[in-house]
Structure formats: C-alpha cells, structure tokens
Amino acid sequence: MSAAVGLFEGGPLRFLPAALREPRRAWLAILVGAALTLAGSLALSAFTTLFAPALAKPDFAMRGMTVFLLLFLFAPLVETLMMAAVLSLLARFLSPTLAVLVSAALWGIAHSLQAAAWGLVIWWPFVIFSMLYMVWRQRSVIAALGVATATHALQNLLPALKIAFG
C-alpha cells in the first residue's frame, strides 16, 4: 500500500484526511468522504445562494420513490462508471492530482448545463469521488467503483429524500 500513500501527498489535496488518500479501510473512506462532500456541498450552496442568488438551481419535477431511486442508486452508479472512464483517460496524460481536478471541473460543467448553481455546488463532491476512485483503483477497479459509488450515494441521500418526499 505504500505506493497508494504517495498519490496525493505532495499536491494541493494533501490536506485531506488519510482515510481518503490511502486504500486501507473502505468503510472509513466512504464515511469520511460522504461527510466531507456533504459539508462542502452545503458550504458551496450557501455561498452560491448568498453571492449569486440569481443563478439557476436544479428543478426536479418528479416526486416519490422513482426519483429517490434515480438520485440515490442509479445516478451514483452511472456517474461513477462515466467518471472512471474519464479518469482512466486523464490519468494517461496528467498527474493524479490534475486528473482529479480536471474530472471534477468537467462534472461541474456538465451539471452547470442544466443549472449553473448546481455545477458550482457539485464540484467539491466530485473532487472527493474522483480522488477516492484513483486511490482505490490501486486495489482494484471493483473496489474503486464501490467506494466512489457508495460515497456518492450517501452524498445524494439527503437531497434525494428531500426532492422525492419533501
């Protein structure tokens, strides 16, 4: 595992907890990752609301169990699979840190196409999801997909409940 420790040690992501930078305990990486993504999303949402209240926010017309399942299960799995493909390509040409930051920026842009504020708010979670994928990919693709997807699903849990049933 010593090679895994070095992936993000020297760059701007080195401030993140070791649980995210080392593929040691998946459950801990998932819980720490979910807590950091949720805290970051809430902070970015508050910042966006305060300083750019006119930015479009996502509008989900659907309600009920279908939208809950789409947001909590389907979107994290599909987006993680897409993210893995993009990261695999980026990692061929960029450092792990730059691949993670470019991946997150691309996801921010993609979400901004539907609603500008959404792209800003999800940028940080995708930094974490991308980083977790890169770290756990050193163990296996299945581990990387599982940790990133589970973290993403937990990130989506509260918003999915609010949108579906709130």
N, C-alpha and C positions, 0 to 999 in steps of 0.2 A: 503494500500500500504506500510505500514511501514516495513513489512517483506521483501518486494522486495528491499528496500534500503540496507538491510544488506547482500545481496547475495555476493557482491564483495567489501565490504567496507574494509575488513582487509587484503586482499591479494595483490598480485602484479598487479592486474588490477584496483586497486582503483584510479590510476592516470587518468583513462579515464573519460570523461565528464559525469555528472549526467544524461544527456539525454540518455546515453547508459545503465546506471545502474538502472534506475527506469522506470517502465512501466506506464508513465504518458501521453506523447504526441507521438503517433506513428509517425506522420509526421516528428517531430523533430528528433526522434531516427533514422528514415530512412535517413534523410538528413545528420545528423552528422555522422552516421555510414558510409554512402557512401563516404563522404568527407575523413574520416579517412582511409577507406580501399583503396581508390584511391591513397591518398598521401603515404600510407605505401607501396603499390604495386610499385609505381613509384620509391620510395627510394630503395626498395629491388632490383628492376630491375636494377637501376643504379649501385648499389653496386655489384650485380652479374656480370654485364657487365664489370665493372672496374676490379674486383678482380678474376673473374673466367670466362673469355670470351669464353673459350673452352666448357663450359657446354652446352649441347643440349638445344635448345629452342623449344617450340611447333611449329609445322608446320601444318597449316590448308590448305589443298589442295582445299577445296571448296571455292566458292565465291558467292555473291549475296544474295537475300532475304532469301533463305533457311538457310544458315549458320548464318545470322543475327538472325533469329527467334530461331534457335537452341541455340545460345550463349546468347541471351538476354532474352528469355522466358523459353524455355524448360530446359536448364541446371540449371538455378537458382531454378526452381520449383522441379525438380527431385533430385538435390543435397541437397536441403533443407529438403525434405522428408527423404532422406537417413541419413542426419545429425541428424535430430530429433530422428530417431530410435536409432542411435548410442549414442546420448547424453542421451536419456532416460535410456539406459542400463548403461552407465558410471555413471550417477547420482545416481544409486543404490549403487555404491561401492566407489565413490570418492566425494570429496568436489566439489561444483560448479566450483570453480576456476580450480581445477585439471581436472575436466571433460572437461571444455572448452579448456584447453591447450592440453590435450590428443587428443580431437577431431580435433583440428587444426593440430596437428602433423600427425594424421592419414590421413587427407586430403592432407597435404603436401607430404607425402609418396605416396599416390595414384596418385597424379598429377606428381610426380617425375618418376613414372614408364613409363610415356610417354616422359617426357623431364625433366631432372634434374633441370634446371634453373626454370622451371615452378613451381615445388614443393616448391622451396625457396620463390618465388615471391608471391604465393597464401597463404602461411602460415598465414601471418598477417590478410588478409581479413577473413579467416576462424576463427581466434580468435574473431573478431568482430561479424561475423554471428552467431557463437556458443553462444557468450555471449548474444546477442540480443534474440536468441531463449530461453535461460534459463531464462532471465529476464521476457520476455513477456509470457512465459509459465505459469507464476503465474497468469496471467489474464485469458488466455485460450489457448488451442492448436491452434485454428484458428488465434488468434492474434499473437502468436509466429511464426507460419508458414508464415503469411502475412508480418510481419515486417522483418523477416530474408530473405524471398524471394524477397521482394521489394528492400531491401538494396543490395542484391546480384545482382539483375537485373541492378540496377544503376551502381554498380561496373563494370559490364560487358558491359555497353552501349558503351563507347568509344572504347574499344578493338573490340567489335562486329562490330561497324561501320567501323573501320579501316580494319579489316580482310575481311568483306563482300564487302566493296565498295572502299577500299583504294588502 
